[in-house]
Amino acid sequence: MRSRAVKIIILHIAVFSAIALYLYITVRFRIYCPFNRLTGLPCPGCGSTRALFALLRGDFAAYFSYNPFALPLLAMLVIFPHLKLFGRFKLPLLVFCILTAVFSFVYNLLRILVIS
């Protein structure tokens, strides 16, 4: 059991390190969304990095202008792989993840319709 916990901790450290490296590279070298580059349309995650940085600065207006679903999407990405660990809260968290995905998708569709 203990070796399993160590493996999970190592996996989380690797994932969070990859995320930190991704954020550093995208901010440092101004790399943009590949989906946006290929199609010219924003993906559901477009603006999330800028939105989260704006939120860390306390700039709520900028956060909502970049991507108002950035924080719920981040929470969903953290919660969803670990649903079985939440016991009786599993169903409400699953509903949260599904609603976040649906609302983010609908928001993105509306954003695309307004742009085009």
C-alpha positions in Angstrom: 0.0 0.0 0.0 2.8 2.4 0.8 4.6 1.8 -2.5 1.3 2.7 -4.3 1.1 6.0 -2.4 4.7 6.8 -3.3 4.0 6.1 -7.0 0.9 8.3 -6.9 2.9 11.1 -5.2 5.7 10.8 -7.8 3.1 10.8 -10.6 1.6 14.0 -9.2 5.0 15.7 -8.9 5.7 14.7 -12.5 2.4 16.1 -13.8 2.6 19.4 -11.8 6.3 19.8 -13.0 5.1 19.3 -16.6 2.4 21.9 -16.1 4.9 24.3 -14.6 7.3 23.7 -17.5 4.5 24.2 -20.0 3.5 27.5 -18.4 7.1 28.7 -18.3 7.7 27.9 -21.9 4.4 29.3 -23.2 4.9 32.6 -21.3 8.6 32.9 -21.9 8.5 32.1 -25.6 5.0 33.3 -26.3 3.8 30.0 -27.8 0.1 30.1 -28.6 -2.6 27.5 -28.8 -2.0 25.0 -31.5 -5.7 24.5 -32.1 -6.1 28.2 -32.6 -3.1 28.3 -34.9 -4.5 25.5 -37.1 -8.1 26.5 -37.2 -8.2 30.2 -36.3 -10.9 29.3 -33.7 -10.4 29.4 -29.9 -10.4 26.1 -28.0 -12.2 25.8 -24.7 -9.0 26.3 -22.9 -7.8 29.4 -24.9 -7.1 32.2 -22.5 -6.9 30.0 -19.5 -3.3 30.6 -18.7 -3.7 34.4 -19.0 -6.9 34.2 -17.0 -5.2 32.3 -14.2 -2.3 34.7 -14.1 -4.8 37.6 -14.0 -6.6 35.9 -11.1 -3.3 35.5 -9.2 -2.7 39.2 -9.7 -6.2 40.0 -8.4 -7.3 41.4 -11.7 -10.8 39.9 -11.8 -12.0 41.9 -14.9 -9.1 40.5 -16.9 -9.8 37.0 -15.6 -13.4 37.1 -16.9 -12.4 38.7 -20.2 -9.8 36.0 -21.0 -11.7 32.8 -20.0 -14.2 32.8 -17.1 -14.1 28.9 -17.0 -10.3 28.7 -16.4 -10.6 28.1 -12.6 -13.4 25.5 -12.9 -11.6 23.8 -15.7 -8.4 23.6 -13.6 -10.4 22.2 -10.7 -12.0 19.7 -13.0 -8.6 18.6 -14.3 -7.5 18.0 -10.7 -10.6 16.4 -9.3 -11.7 14.1 -12.2 -8.8 11.7 -12.1 -9.2 11.2 -8.4 -13.0 10.8 -8.2 -12.8 7.4 -6.5 -10.9 8.9 -3.6 -13.8 11.2 -2.6 -16.2 8.5 -1.3 -19.7 9.9 -0.7 -18.8 13.2 -2.5 -18.0 11.3 -5.7 -21.4 11.9 -7.4 -21.6 15.7 -6.7 -18.0 16.1 -7.9 -18.8 14.1 -11.0 -21.8 16.3 -11.7 -19.5 19.4 -11.2 -17.0 18.0 -13.7 -19.7 17.2 -16.3 -21.4 20.6 -15.8 -18.0 22.4 -16.1 -17.2 20.6 -19.3 -20.7 21.3 -20.8 -20.7 25.0 -19.8 -17.2 25.5 -21.0 -18.1 23.9 -24.3 -21.2 26.0 -24.7 -19.3 29.2 -23.8 -16.7 28.3 -26.4 -19.4 27.8 -29.0 -20.9 31.2 -28.2 -17.4 32.7 -28.4 -16.8 31.2 -31.8 -20.2 32.4 -33.1 -19.5 35.9 -31.9 -16.0 35.9 -33.5 -17.2 34.7 -36.9 
